[in-house]
Amino acid sequence: MNRLCGDAFIGSEGGGKAAAIAYTLSETAKLNAVDPQAWLTDVLGWIADHKITRLDELMPWRYARTGRNEVNRSPTGRARRAVTLT
């Protein structure tokens, strides 16, 4: 039996830790009214050329100030992904 309950769904302790990091990044972006997929896509494209002393510039709250890829907020205040109807 797995040591941690969360591992039952992830497969290993390392997988559980990786999933926790991914969920944290996604939820932090949502809390800052940023589309998590758009933010991560942009950040992963920028990070290799970005100075390590300026990593704070890549955080979702800084990204949100640029006005790029924001998500709509529901009436309850929770973030939701914007939907474009064609």
PyMOL commands that set and color helices and strands:
alter all, ss='L'
color gray80, all
select helices_A, chain A and resi 7-10+13-31+36-49+52-58+60-65
alter helices_A, ss='H'
color red, helices_A
select strands_A, chain A and resi 72-73+79-80
alter strands_A, ss='S'
color yellow, strands_A
deselect
rebuild
show_as cartoon
